[in-house]
Each structure stands twice: as C-alpha cells, then as structure tokens.
Amino acid sequence: MTPPGIGHNSGPALDHGWRRYAWKRARRELAGARVPIEIVRIRVRRAAALGLAYPAYASILMGTGRDIVGFLFTVDGLQLRLRRQLEMPSEVQDRLRAVRKCSLLALSPPEEDAEPFLRELECVAGAPFAGAAPAPAPEAGWGAARSAIRAALAPLALPGGAVVMIGAREEEARWAEAARLARFIPSRDYFGVAAHVDSPPRPA
C-alpha cells in the first residue's frame, strides 16, 4: 500500500492534476458559501461575549476552525502598573468583567511568583482568572518562549489553537507565534485604550 503523500489530511496529493483542481474548487466554494443567518446571529452573540468585534471573531474562527476557549494576557496586555499594589485602568476592568464562557489566563512578570500575582490580579480586576504562569524571560529564545506559554495552558489542557493572546509588545506577538496560538491581538485594539509598555519590575 502506498503511504499517504503530502496532501494527506489536507487534501489530495499534488501529483494528480484533476484532483488538485477539484480540491481547490471545493475550497473556493466553501469559502464563498453563504452562512445561514441563524449561525451568524449565534456568532455575533459569541463575539460580544468575548469582547470582540464580529469581523475579528469571524476571522479567527475561519482561520482556526474552532471557537476561542481562552484569553492569555501579558502584564502589558492588561495595562497593569507594577506598583507596590497592582493598578489597572477602569476600561480594562470593565472589559474583563464582561467576558463570558471563556477562560482568562495571565502571564506574571518572570521574576515574580505566579500564585500571589494571580490572587492580587483577581482582586484588582474584579474578574476570575483561571490561572497564571511566569512570562518568558526577556532573553528567552523561540523554544523557551514556546515552553513558557504552553506551560500556562497546560493546567487547563487548553489547545493553543483555541487561545488568543492579548499583549502590547512585538516580542509578545512572537511568543504567541512560537506557541502557535490562535491569534495575537494588541491590547489597545481589545480594550480600546492605549497600552503602556514601559513597566519596570515592581518594588520589593
């Protein structure tokens, strides 16, 4: 028996011209298919429950083929001020409290213990977070960043392809890419207010 080729599970093997043509045509038809209005309404409500505009939610859904089950927030993504006590803008608090049927996760500063950070974060946000884990170190390479992000998802067994990262720095976008998350969304786009990205380590 001939082993499956490159196209296995992603369409027919590329050495069959007619099959390749039929596969591409089917993909075009699927992309252009009309979505029933009832499904659109369900998706619009789901987008609202996640705090996302419908086009953004639909784009993620089309790109991954699955619903969003978790948001992973960085410190700058949450627009936290690392004072002796955490400070968070009211706009961020309001959005977090409105999220429904989606796990909220956070990355703590790499030099801090994640558990105390998580407890303080929940008090400041006024919203339940399902977990926290240390962010990748500033000098972390691709593999280390991937491991750190996946460690944050592991306790809940969340698939990376169904988790969206909310952050503010270019390096955080690379973390999301390294861990193959569903999407990276800039904090300013999600919360509607500009993020500060100059957070120094917290005073001891």
trRosetta pair geometry for C-beta under 8 A, 3 or more apart (Angstrom, degrees):
i j d omega theta_ij theta_ji phi_ij phi_ji
4 7 7.9 -119 174 71 91 60
4 8 3.2 55 161 -77 129 148
4 9 7.7 60 157 -11 152 84
4 13 7.7 -164 -172 -66 61 108
5 8 6.0 147 60 -27 45 93
5 13 3.5 61 57 -112 143 117
5 14 7.3 -136 133 17 136 70
5 15 7.2 -136 -130 8 171 106
6 10 7.8 -49 142 55 64 121
6 13 6.5 103 45 -131 70 73
6 14 6.4 -16 65 1 117 108
7 10 5.7 -123 -161 73 51 83
7 11 4.8 -77 -167 88 105 70
7 12 5.0 10 129 114 152 23
7 13 4.3 -159 28 -83 119 33
7 14 5.8 153 -47 -34 119 70
7 23 7.8 -79 -162 -103 135 173
8 13 7.3 12 -45 -68 69 83
11 20 7.9 75 148 -121 120 57
11 23 4.4 88 -160 -163 116 144
11 27 7.8 -28 -92 -52 134 122
12 16 5.8 -66 148 57 130 122
12 19 3.9 -85 110 148 168 125
12 20 6.4 -123 78 -71 112 53
12 22 7.8 48 6 66 140 100
12 23 5.3 -147 20 -50 98 137
13 16 6.1 82 77 4 84 100
13 19 7.5 41 54 92 61 141
14 20 5.9 60 -138 -93 56 126
16 19 3.8 31 106 26 121 117
16 20 6.1 160 86 -22 64 85
17 20 5.7 -59 -149 34 27 112
17 21 6.4 26 156 -18 64 105
18 21 5.7 -54 -151 35 33 112
18 22 6.3 30 153 -17 67 107
19 22 5.7 -55 -145 39 33 110
19 23 6.1 36 155 -23 66 105
20 23 5.8 -53 -147 34 29 112
20 24 6.5 26 156 -15 63 106
21 24 6.0 -58 -150 38 29 107
21 25 6.3 27 154 -18 64 109
22 25 5.7 -56 -146 37 31 112
22 26 6.3 33 154 -21 65 105
23 26 5.8 -55 -150 34 30 111
23 27 6.5 30 152 -19 63 105
24 27 5.6 -52 -150 34 33 113
24 28 6.5 34 152 -19 65 103
25 28 5.7 -53 -151 35 34 112
25 29 6.4 33 152 -18 66 106
26 29 5.7 -55 -147 37 32 111
26 30 6.3 34 154 -21 65 106
27 30 5.7 -54 -148 35 31 112
27 31 6.4 29 155 -18 65 106
28 31 5.9 -56 -148 37 30 109
28 32 6.2 10 159 -3 65 114
29 32 6.0 -69 -144 49 27 99
29 33 6.4 53 152 -56 64 91
30 33 5.6 -31 -152 -8 32 119
35 39 5.1 -108 171 82 98 124
35 40 5.5 118 109 -59 115 91
36 39 4.7 91 66 5 85 103
36 40 7.2 -152 98 -6 45 86
37 40 5.3 -51 -148 36 39 116
37 41 6.3 42 153 -22 68 102
38 41 5.8 -53 -152 33 31 112
38 42 6.6 33 150 -19 63 103
39 42 5.6 -52 -151 34 35 113
39 43 6.3 31 152 -16 66 107
40 43 5.7 -59 -149 40 31 110
40 44 6.3 35 152 -24 67 104
41 44 5.6 -49 -145 32 32 113
41 45 6.6 31 155 -16 63 103
42 45 5.9 -58 -154 37 30 109
42 46 6.3 29 149 -19 65 108
43 46 5.4 -52 -144 37 35 113
43 47 6.2 41 155 -23 66 101
43 54 6.8 91 125 -145 94 98
43 57 6.6 168 174 116 93 124
43 58 6.5 68 158 -84 139 87
43 61 7.0 -64 -139 -20 124 169
44 47 5.7 -50 -149 33 30 113
44 48 6.6 31 151 -18 62 105
44 54 5.2 -19 -114 -99 73 128
45 48 5.7 -54 -152 35 33 112
45 49 6.5 34 151 -21 65 105
46 49 5.6 -53 -149 34 34 113
46 50 6.5 24 154 -11 65 108
46 57 6.7 159 101 179 92 150
46 67 7.1 -86 -179 -139 145 116
47 50 5.9 -66 -152 42 31 106
47 52 4.7 -95 -163 81 81 91
47 53 6.7 -24 167 129 129 15
47 54 4.6 159 55 -96 171 57
47 56 7.4 128 -147 66 117 81
47 57 3.6 -133 -104 -1 103 157
47 58 7.5 -29 -75 -33 134 73
48 51 7.6 42 -175 -71 32 25
48 52 7.8 -105 -67 54 21 58
49 99 7.0 76 158 -159 61 45
49 100 4.0 -74 -164 57 103 106
49 101 6.0 9 152 38 138 102
49 102 7.4 143 129 -13 96 113
50 57 6.4 127 58 -99 137 121
50 68 5.9 72 -123 71 148 136
50 71 7.8 147 -162 -53 92 118
50 99 6.3 29 -139 -137 36 88
50 100 7.7 -92 -61 51 44 66
50 102 5.7 79 -111 -32 85 157
51 95 5.2 81 -138 -168 146 96
51 98 6.1 112 -78 90 104 108
51 99 5.5 -51 -17 -85 116 84
51 190 6.7 57 124 -173 116 87
52 56 4.8 -125 -177 84 107 116
52 57 4.4 126 105 -57 133 97
52 60 7.9 -49 -173 11 165 133
52 68 8.0 103 -13 16 148 157
52 190 7.7 -39 -94 -127 72 81
53 56 4.8 85 62 8 84 106
53 57 7.1 -162 88 -6 41 88
54 57 5.6 -59 -145 40 35 110
54 58 5.9 33 160 -20 71 108
55 58 5.7 -56 -142 39 29 111
55 59 6.3 35 157 -24 64 106
56 59 5.7 -53 -151 32 29 114
56 60 6.7 26 154 -15 63 104
56 185 7.3 59 -171 -109 136 130
57 60 5.9 -57 -153 37 33 108
57 61 6.2 32 152 -19 67 110
57 68 7.5 -97 -136 -5 87 126
58 61 5.5 -55 -144 39 33 114
58 62 6.1 31 157 -18 67 107
59 62 6.0 -56 -146 38 27 108
59 63 6.2 22 157 -16 63 112
59 183 8.0 87 107 -94 101 148
60 63 5.8 -61 -144 40 29 109
60 64 6.0 -7 170 9 68 114
60 68 6.4 22 125 -59 145 110
60 164 6.8 -36 -127 -81 152 122
60 182 5.5 54 -161 156 109 118
60 183 5.2 -81 -106 -22 109 140
61 64 6.8 -72 -133 50 20 86
61 65 7.4 76 176 -92 53 13
61 66 7.5 -144 -136 68 61 21
61 67 6.9 6 -109 -96 96 49
62 65 7.7 21 -165 -66 20 52
63 182 7.3 124 92 -169 112 80
63 183 7.5 97 72 -67 145 105
64 161 5.1 159 -151 172 117 95
64 162 6.8 155 151 -85 147 55
64 182 4.9 -31 -62 -131 152 100
66 69 7.9 -33 143 -20 111 102
66 159 7.6 3 102 82 163 136
66 161 6.4 79 42 121 131 102
66 162 4.9 -66 113 -92 125 103
66 182 7.8 -117 71 -101 95 128
67 162 6.6 33 84 -148 50 110
68 71 7.4 37 166 -61 121 74
68 102 6.2 9 117 -124 95 125
68 162 6.0 162 -129 -180 33 70
68 163 7.3 103 -155 -107 77 24
68 164 5.6 -16 -137 -12 126 112
68 182 6.5 -141 -104 66 85 164
69 102 6.4 -179 -172 -134 26 70
69 103 6.3 19 148 17 73 101
69 158 5.8 -167 98 -140 118 103
69 159 7.4 74 38 42 134 82
69 162 4.4 31 15 137 102 122
69 163 6.7 -52 65 -74 78 69
70 102 6.3 166 -94 -179 28 80
70 103 4.1 -24 -106 67 91 99
70 104 7.4 178 -155 -76 73 18
70 105 5.8 23 -179 -2 118 114
70 130 7.5 -85 -125 43 110 141
70 153 7.1 148 82 -121 161 95
70 156 7.2 131 -81 92 144 147
70 158 4.8 0 -4 -150 147 156
70 162 6.8 80 23 113 84 83
70 163 4.3 -19 74 -114 102 93
70 164 7.5 179 95 28 55 62
71 99 7.1 -83 7 -141 138 159
71 102 6.2 55 -11 144 94 121
71 103 7.4 -171 27 91 61 54
71 104 5.6 -11 62 -116 99 62
71 105 6.8 -179 89 32 50 73
71 163 7.2 168 -91 -163 17 74
71 164 5.5 -25 -112 71 68 89
71 165 7.7 129 -167 -109 60 22
71 166 5.8 14 -175 -9 109 113
72 105 4.7 -23 -107 79 70 109
72 106 7.4 164 -161 -90 56 21
72 107 6.8 54 172 -32 95 96
72 149 7.2 76 157 -153 164 92
72 152 6.1 92 -135 119 126 139
72 153 7.3 -58 -76 -69 133 92
72 163 5.6 45 -16 166 109 118
72 164 7.2 -177 25 89 76 38
72 165 4.8 -34 74 -104 99 72
72 166 7.2 173 81 20 46 69
72 181 7.1 -105 32 -121 130 147
73 77 4.5 -155 -160 96 73 123
73 78 4.8 74 159 -54 131 96
73 104 7.1 1 -4 -170 117 87
73 105 7.0 168 19 88 72 52
73 106 4.9 -26 67 -109 95 73
73 107 7.0 -149 95 16 48 77
73 165 7.6 156 -86 -159 26 59
73 166 4.9 -16 -107 64 74 104
73 167 7.5 161 -156 -72 45 60
74 77 4.0 101 47 0 77 108
74 78 7.1 -153 86 -1 42 82
74 106 7.8 137 -102 -159 12 67
74 107 5.0 -17 -114 50 58 121
74 135 6.3 68 -135 -106 89 133
74 165 7.1 43 -27 -177 96 102
74 166 7.1 -147 18 93 75 59
74 167 4.2 47 14 -113 129 91
74 168 6.9 -130 76 14 124 79
74 169 7.5 -92 110 22 162 98
74 172 5.1 -69 -37 -128 160 141
75 78 6.2 -63 -155 40 27 103
75 80 5.1 -80 -169 45 76 121
75 82 7.1 10 -175 -61 134 112
75 106 7.9 79 -72 -177 55 102
75 107 6.7 -89 -26 88 74 85
75 108 7.4 63 -65 -153 105 27
75 109 5.9 35 -56 -65 151 77
75 135 7.0 -78 -10 -34 101 147
75 199 6.0 -123 130 76 122 160
76 79 6.9 34 -174 -83 42 40
76 80 7.6 -96 -81 35 26 78
76 167 6.3 51 78 -166 97 67
76 168 3.8 -105 133 37 114 124
76 169 5.9 76 62 -23 156 97
76 172 7.1 -142 57 -35 117 153
76 187 6.6 -133 132 -20 72 150
76 195 5.7 85 168 165 85 129
76 196 7.2 -129 -141 86 87 52
76 197 5.0 41 -145 -112 141 72
76 199 6.2 -155 -81 7 84 124
77 165 7.2 -117 -89 166 160 74
77 166 4.1 128 -175 116 127 76
77 167 4.2 -62 -67 -97 113 35
77 168 5.6 -166 -75 -21 52 84
77 172 7.0 -174 -48 169 109 161
77 187 4.6 -174 -143 -77 51 111
77 190 7.8 23 -170 44 93 140
77 195 7.1 -33 -113 -122 26 151
78 88 6.4 -51 157 -121 97 113
78 92 6.1 103 -170 -177 61 144
78 106 6.8 7 -41 -126 142 115
78 121 7.6 -28 -178 -146 169 114
78 125 7.7 -68 -157 -86 125 118
78 166 7.6 92 -59 102 58 115
78 187 7.5 -109 -28 -125 16 130
79 88 6.6 102 87 -145 84 68
79 89 5.3 -18 110 7 136 112
79 92 5.3 -159 47 -57 117 149
79 168 7.7 104 -76 -54 69 143
79 187 6.0 152 -48 166 93 144
79 191 6.9 -97 -10 55 133 167
79 193 7.1 13 -83 92 167 110
79 195 5.0 -127 -89 -127 94 79
79 196 6.3 91 -147 26 79 82
80 86 5.4 -39 -158 -158 113 104
80 87 6.8 130 -163 67 59 50
80 88 5.7 -29 -103 -86 67 82
80 121 7.8 -55 -96 -115 141 94
80 124 7.8 73 -122 115 103 155
80 199 6.8 46 87 -111 78 153
81 86 7.0 137 68 -164 61 51
81 87 3.8 -13 52 60 114 107
81 88 7.5 -152 15 -63 80 37
81 196 7.5 29 -85 65 79 142
81 199 7.0 -159 -129 -114 37 104
82 86 6.9 -20 -111 -109 44 70
82 109 7.0 56 -112 -50 143 142
82 199 5.0 97 1 -173 113 108
82 200 6.8 -139 68 73 125 53
82 201 6.9 -103 128 179 150 20
82 202 4.1 -115 167 -75 105 86
83 86 6.9 162 46 -98 78 17
83 87 5.5 45 13 -11 120 109
83 202 7.1 25 99 -135 7 93
83 203 7.5 -7 -168 20 44 104
84 202 7.1 128 -96 -176 33 104
84 203 5.7 -38 -77 64 80 111
85 120 7.3 -151 -150 -163 69 122
85 124 7.6 161 162 -83 88 117
86 120 5.4 125 4 141 122 113
86 121 6.4 2 56 -92 173 57
86 124 4.6 -77 93 -52 113 162
87 124 7.2 -145 -107 -151 17 132
88 92 5.2 -108 174 79 100 127
88 93 5.7 117 113 -56 118 92
88 124 5.1 116 2 149 121 114
88 125 6.1 4 55 -85 172 64
89 92 4.7 93 66 4 86 103
89 93 7.2 -151 99 -5 47 86
89 191 7.6 101 77 162 127 142
89 193 6.0 -118 127 87 163 157
90 93 5.4 -51 -148 36 40 116
90 94 6.3 42 154 -23 69 103
91 94 5.8 -52 -149 33 30 112
91 95 6.6 26 155 -16 63 106
91 191 5.6 105 125 172 106 101
91 192 6.3 -119 176 70 135 97
91 193 4.8 114 72 -15 154 135
92 95 6.0 -57 -149 37 31 108
92 96 6.3 30 156 -18 66 109
92 125 7.6 -79 126 -123 95 87
92 191 5.2 -15 -93 -134 72 143
92 193 7.4 -93 -48 46 83 125
93 96 6.0 -61 -148 38 28 109
93 97 6.2 23 159 -17 65 111
93 124 7.7 -117 -94 143 108 67
93 125 5.8 -178 -118 -153 74 51
93 126 5.7 50 -163 34 107 113
93 127 7.4 175 -156 -16 61 109
94 97 6.0 -61 -148 38 27 109
94 98 6.5 21 156 -19 63 113
95 98 5.8 -64 -151 35 31 110
95 99 7.2 45 153 -40 64 93
95 190 7.2 124 162 144 156 85
95 191 5.4 -136 9 -119 158 75
95 192 7.8 160 -65 16 137 101
96 99 6.1 -40 -159 4 36 114
96 104 6.7 65 -154 -120 97 155
96 125 5.0 -55 101 -173 158 115
96 126 7.6 126 90 68 114 73
96 127 4.1 -144 136 13 105 160
97 125 7.5 177 -56 157 81 82
97 126 5.7 -12 -80 103 119 101
97 127 4.8 -138 -83 -76 58 109
99 102 5.4 -82 169 58 110 113
99 104 6.5 113 82 -64 149 113
99 127 7.2 66 39 -163 103 143
103 130 4.2 -26 -160 0 102 152
103 131 7.8 8 173 18 118 92
103 156 6.0 114 -155 -175 170 170
103 158 6.6 -127 57 -80 144 139
104 127 6.5 41 27 129 167 116
104 128 6.9 138 43 99 118 56
104 129 4.7 -87 101 -117 102 66
104 130 6.0 140 59 3 53 85
105 129 6.6 115 -106 -171 26 95
105 130 5.8 -47 -75 62 76 94
105 131 5.3 -9 -123 68 92 81
105 132 6.8 162 -169 -87 67 45
105 133 7.7 -2 179 10 111 93
105 152 5.7 118 162 161 135 108
105 153 7.2 -51 -82 -88 178 59
105 156 7.7 -128 -74 13 126 139
105 158 7.8 -130 -30 20 146 157
105 163 7.7 -13 32 -151 132 128
106 117 7.5 -139 107 129 127 110
106 118 6.7 164 55 -105 119 76
106 121 5.8 -112 31 171 171 171
106 129 5.6 -22 -7 -155 109 147
106 131 7.7 -166 33 102 67 46
106 132 4.5 -19 71 -109 90 97
107 132 7.0 162 -98 -159 14 78
107 133 6.4 -34 -117 74 62 68
107 134 7.0 30 -166 157 77 20
107 135 3.8 80 161 -78 120 87
107 148 7.9 60 -132 148 118 109
107 149 7.9 -39 -86 -105 127 68
107 152 6.3 -53 -86 -94 81 151
108 112 4.9 -111 158 81 117 109
108 113 7.5 -41 131 101 162 24
108 114 4.4 -168 8 -111 141 67
108 117 3.9 106 -119 81 125 165
108 118 7.2 -76 -64 -47 119 72
108 132 5.1 72 -37 163 101 120
108 133 7.0 -153 15 99 92 18
108 134 5.5 -51 66 -101 94 49
108 135 6.5 -146 72 -13 38 83
109 112 4.5 71 65 6 93 111
109 117 7.3 -173 24 -107 78 148
109 134 7.6 -31 101 -141 30 77
109 135 6.5 -35 -130 24 21 115
109 201 6.6 128 179 -124 151 72
109 202 7.0 -174 16 -4 161 101
110 134 4.9 78 -126 -180 54 106
110 135 5.1 -88 -57 68 82 78
110 136 6.8 -40 -84 113 126 18
110 137 4.9 133 -168 -92 165 59
110 138 7.4 -134 21 -22 148 68
111 201 6.0 -2 50 -129 145 122
112 116 7.3 -111 173 71 103 101
112 117 5.1 93 128 -58 130 127
112 134 7.3 170 66 -109 63 90
112 202 7.2 43 -73 27 128 125
113 116 5.2 59 85 21 108 102
113 117 6.6 175 89 -11 55 95
114 117 5.5 -67 -150 43 33 116
114 118 6.0 38 156 -28 71 106
114 132 4.4 -175 -176 110 100 96
114 133 5.3 -11 -116 -114 159 23
114 134 5.6 -109 -59 -47 109 65
115 118 5.7 -50 -147 29 30 113
115 119 6.8 27 157 -16 62 102
115 132 7.3 173 -80 64 29 110
116 119 5.8 -53 -149 36 36 110
116 120 6.3 30 156 -14 68 107
117 120 6.0 -62 -150 41 29 107
117 121 6.0 33 153 -25 66 110
117 132 5.7 -139 91 134 105 158
118 121 5.6 -55 -144 35 28 115
118 122 6.5 30 158 -20 63 103
118 129 5.9 -138 -156 86 91 129
118 131 6.9 -47 -119 -163 144 29
118 132 3.9 -161 -77 10 104 130
119 122 6.1 -53 -152 31 29 109
119 123 6.8 28 152 -16 61 106
120 123 5.7 -56 -154 35 36 112
120 124 6.3 29 153 -15 69 108
121 124 5.8 -60 -146 40 31 107
121 125 5.8 17 162 -10 69 114
121 129 6.0 7 104 -3 120 151
121 132 6.9 125 25 -71 148 144
122 125 6.0 -59 -133 46 26 102
122 126 7.9 118 171 -58 53 11
122 127 7.0 -122 -141 75 65 44
122 128 6.3 22 -135 -119 115 39
122 129 5.5 -127 -78 15 92 98
123 126 7.6 17 177 -65 25 51
125 129 7.2 83 49 -40 150 107
129 132 6.4 36 135 -49 136 94
130 156 5.9 31 146 -67 134 143
131 152 6.9 158 113 -170 112 68
131 155 5.4 157 -108 62 161 137
131 156 6.5 -153 2 -27 138 111
132 152 7.4 -34 -169 -137 27 99
133 148 7.0 171 128 -178 117 72
133 151 5.3 172 -173 110 154 94
133 152 3.7 -144 36 -94 131 77
134 148 6.7 -81 94 -152 78 111
135 148 6.7 62 179 155 28 138
135 175 7.9 -50 -162 -113 87 164
136 140 3.7 -97 174 35 110 163
136 144 6.0 118 -143 123 109 90
136 145 4.2 -9 -91 -111 163 69
136 148 4.2 173 -75 44 77 157
136 149 7.2 -28 -40 -39 108 81
136 175 5.9 -167 10 -109 133 121
137 140 4.6 129 57 -45 73 95
137 144 7.1 -34 35 141 95 137
138 171 7.9 21 -145 150 61 168
140 144 4.0 -133 -158 98 95 120
140 145 4.7 128 126 -61 123 78
140 148 6.7 -35 -146 -6 162 140
141 144 5.2 88 50 17 68 104
141 145 6.9 -129 99 -7 31 94
142 145 6.0 -61 -149 36 24 110
142 146 6.4 24 155 -19 62 108
142 174 7.7 -93 -107 163 75 108
142 178 5.1 -171 -162 -119 72 123
143 146 5.7 -54 -148 35 31 112
143 147 6.4 30 155 -18 65 106
143 178 7.7 -145 -73 -170 19 125
144 147 5.7 -53 -148 36 32 111
144 148 6.4 33 155 -20 65 106
145 148 5.8 -56 -148 35 31 111
145 149 6.4 25 157 -15 65 107
145 174 6.8 5 141 118 169 90
145 175 4.7 -126 180 -115 118 76
145 178 4.6 75 95 67 111 161
145 179 7.2 -112 130 -39 81 93
146 149 6.1 -60 -149 39 28 106
146 150 6.2 22 158 -14 65 112
146 175 7.9 -176 -71 -157 42 60
146 178 4.2 -121 -67 146 86 102
146 179 4.9 162 -135 -79 64 65
146 180 8.0 37 -133 -2 107 80
147 150 5.9 -59 -143 42 28 108
147 151 6.2 35 155 -27 64 106
148 151 5.7 -52 -149 30 29 115
148 152 7.0 33 151 -22 60 100
148 175 7.5 -57 76 -147 110 116
149 152 5.7 -51 -160 26 37 114
149 153 7.0 23 149 -10 65 105
149 160 7.5 68 128 -117 113 116
149 165 7.8 -46 -140 -82 127 133
149 175 5.5 146 -60 169 131 98
149 176 7.3 165 -132 -93 158 39
149 178 6.9 135 17 84 138 98
149 179 3.7 -85 92 -64 140 152
149 181 7.2 -94 165 -48 140 115
150 153 5.7 -60 -152 41 40 107
150 154 6.2 60 149 -48 69 98
150 160 6.8 -48 -100 -67 82 121
150 179 5.7 -174 -51 -136 78 109
151 154 5.5 -34 -144 5 34 123
153 156 6.5 -81 -172 56 53 91
153 157 7.6 42 148 -156 81 6
153 158 4.3 -106 -163 62 100 98
153 159 7.8 -150 168 7 140 3
153 160 6.3 -152 3 -77 174 70
153 163 6.2 -112 -104 -33 128 164
153 179 7.9 140 -3 178 133 135
154 157 6.9 20 -165 -79 38 45
158 162 6.6 -126 -178 75 87 102
158 163 5.5 78 142 -60 126 123
159 162 4.8 65 74 15 97 105
159 163 7.2 -178 91 -14 49 94
160 163 5.7 -69 -146 35 38 111
160 179 5.2 -152 -137 148 138 89
160 180 4.9 83 115 86 138 80
160 181 5.1 -99 -179 -90 88 53
160 182 7.4 179 145 -30 57 66
161 180 6.5 -27 -69 137 77 96
161 181 7.3 179 -90 -155 27 28
161 182 5.5 87 -176 -75 41 80
162 182 5.9 56 -112 -50 12 130
163 181 5.2 -75 86 -142 86 99
163 182 6.0 160 60 5 34 101
164 181 6.6 129 -112 159 25 115
164 182 5.3 -57 -74 70 70 109
164 183 4.8 -9 -124 62 94 90
164 184 7.5 166 -168 -91 70 23
164 185 6.0 20 171 -1 117 111
165 172 6.8 -163 148 161 132 97
165 173 7.9 172 90 -106 129 42
165 175 7.0 167 -144 92 170 101
165 176 4.1 -133 28 -90 141 119
165 181 5.3 73 -17 105 102 168
165 183 7.4 -156 33 97 68 49
165 184 4.9 -19 70 -112 103 72
165 185 7.3 170 86 26 51 67
166 185 5.5 -26 -105 72 70 94
166 186 7.9 35 -156 141 64 11
166 187 5.7 90 167 -92 92 68
166 190 5.1 -49 -129 16 121 164
166 191 8.0 93 -174 -29 135 96
167 172 3.3 -149 169 131 156 145
167 173 6.6 -154 73 -54 130 60
167 175 7.6 117 -56 49 165 118
167 176 7.2 -150 7 -33 133 120
167 184 6.3 -37 33 -161 108 102
167 185 8.0 126 26 70 61 47
167 186 7.1 -59 79 -119 56 42
167 187 6.4 -84 127 -40 13 94
168 172 6.6 59 45 31 43 147
168 186 6.4 75 -113 -155 50 76
168 187 4.6 -27 -72 9 94 122
168 188 7.5 89 -118 -20 93 84
168 195 4.0 -122 -110 106 138 151
168 196 7.9 18 166 70 167 25
168 197 4.9 -156 123 -84 124 108
169 172 4.5 101 61 -1 83 102
169 173 7.4 -141 100 -4 50 81
169 197 5.6 136 -74 -149 90 131
170 173 5.5 -49 -156 31 40 114
170 174 6.8 41 146 -18 66 101
171 174 5.4 -50 -155 34 40 115
171 175 6.8 50 144 -26 65 95
172 175 5.3 -39 -152 24 41 117
172 176 6.8 42 149 -17 64 98
172 184 7.1 148 121 -149 83 128
173 176 5.7 -50 -155 33 36 112
173 177 6.5 36 148 -17 65 105
173 184 4.5 136 -126 130 74 167
174 177 5.4 -52 -146 39 37 113
174 178 6.1 42 153 -25 68 103
175 178 5.7 -54 -148 34 30 112
175 179 6.4 11 160 -3 65 110
176 179 6.2 -67 -146 47 27 98
176 181 4.3 -72 -161 41 83 126
176 183 7.4 -14 169 129 140 21
176 184 4.0 161 53 -70 162 107
177 180 7.4 26 -177 -77 34 39
177 181 7.7 -69 -60 33 23 84
177 184 7.2 -47 -41 -23 76 130
181 184 6.9 92 80 -59 123 73
185 189 5.6 -117 178 79 91 119
185 190 5.0 93 125 -55 124 110
186 189 4.6 86 68 5 88 105
186 190 7.1 -173 90 -5 45 87
186 195 7.4 -142 173 7 85 131
187 190 5.9 -63 -145 41 33 105
187 191 5.7 -6 173 14 73 115
187 195 4.0 69 80 -60 132 138
188 191 6.8 -67 -127 56 21 86
188 192 7.3 47 179 -131 53 5
188 193 6.5 -111 -131 92 67 28
188 194 5.0 9 -109 -110 119 43
188 195 5.4 -115 -52 -8 82 88
189 192 7.8 20 -172 -70 17 44
191 195 7.7 101 46 -67 128 92
196 199 6.7 104 113 -50 99 84
